[in-house]
Amino acid sequence: MSASTWTLTDSLLRWLALAAQLFLCQVAHAEDAIAAAAAHHQRALELYRSGHYPEALEELDAAERLHPAPLLDYNRGLVYRKMGDAAAALVHLDRYQAAGAALSERERAELQRVTGELQTKVGRLTVDGAPDGAEVKLDEKSVGVTPLAHPLLLNPGQHTVRVTLGAAEPFVEHFNVSAGELRSIRPQFASAAPPPVPMPMQVERQDAAAFAPPPPKSSDLPVILSWSAAGAMALGAAVSGALAYGEARRLDDLQSEAEQDGAEIAESSRRARNLALTCDILAGAALGVAGFSLYWTLTRSRDKVETTGLQIGPTHVRLRGQF
């Protein structure tokens, strides 16, 4: 028996070391993502100060993908405000306040001043009377399904709203809205055309039950895997048992020598015990899995149903069956 034979303790220590290494890799990856997000955020601030607002939004979006944070919504609101998009600015500033960010009294007062100013520059739209679950699109952009939680914020000007419900004809309305205006729409849906009625199939009464769909066939993969696991455990038990027997023979030889090495005898005895314990564990597990696999196999075989039937149509005769 080679002295490099692994014991159960050696394998466990290797698995623990691998798990610790994977955890540290995940922590390092998270730190890298935060650092990259901070770099995008800093670049967005520089672009904002130089007046490159669309590019600043792209950098904020990149930071959001790496590490979401409420402050990104606040900065998006400021960028949209500079771009003259009061509706989008209000959406992001309201989202920032809803996140519960800790603000000083001065910061809270400034935020309320900015949002109050933007409120006077937008109109609002409500969708009333539509059935639940209808999709609402504003200017070809999906904004949710009915019922909407809040009125939609719009910049002054021409807009198009489209409300879709299942197969019904979509409701579309074009309208103008001014700053401070509250507009309401009530979608009306035309009834969808009824589906064509299929021609009845001529089937003899006594064969009608044969056209019920056959029961689904369950997969045999779990049974195959359980038997494979039992076989692998049995093989492992046999191998470890053979190794334990060989190590026991070697221990007997060492003990019968005239000049005995106590350290080598102790090491050989430890390996023999570990191998025997491994053999016992694998053998017991193999018996348990094999018993479960046998029960599962017999149970599944009783659940199989034989179904046959004769289908007779205007232009064909077909024999259907499942065995």
Secondary structure, DSSP 8 states (H G I E B T S, - for coil): --TT---HHHHHHHHHHHHHHHHHHHHHHHHHHHHHHHHHHHHHHHHHHTT-HHHHHHHHHHHHHHS--HHHHHHHHHHHHHHT-HHHHHHHHHHHHHTT----HHHHHHHHHHHHHHHTT-EEEEE-S--TT-EEEETTEEEEESS-SS-EEE-SEEEEEEEE-TTS--EEEEEEE-TT-EEEE-------------------GGGGGGGS-------SHHHHHHHHHHHHHHHHHHHHHHHHHHHHHHHHHHHHSSS--HHHHHHHHHHHHHHHHHHHHHHHHHHHHHHHHHHHHHHHHHT---EEEEEE-SS-EEEEEE-
